[in-house]
């Protein structure tokens, strides 16, 4: 992997944007290995449907277990409503 000039672990929340195939998911998986992380990949249809169809699904996941980090990969495919909900949850924590 190419050495990256960022350290997201120092920030309480962040969005990572970039072109397809540039290693964003790989970077996140390597940085957050062995951390208390809820990792949701929205290219997984089951996870995408749960998040899209059930207003409180993500909130329940966060209530059931305390995570240090929540990573939502491919969040850009979500609607504005879901994106806004995720943003509000991030600001609450």
C-alpha positions, 0 to 999 in steps of 0.5 A: 500500500502507498503511504498515506499522509492522513491520520483519521484516528486523531479526529472524532469523525470524518468523511473520506472521499475519493475516486473509485479504486484508489484504496479508501476501503483498504486504508480504513480497514488497515487503520482500524484493524483490532479497533472496536469498530462497527463496519457497514459496507453498503454494497452489501445489499442486506445491510443497505436494505436494513439501513434504508428501510428501517429508520432506527436500525442503525440507532439500535445497533449503536444502542446494543453495543458501544463502538469507538468507531462506526465506518459506513463504506459507500455511504454516497449511495444513500439518500439524503435522508439516510445521510442526514440521519448518519450525520446527526448520529455522528454529531450526537456522539 
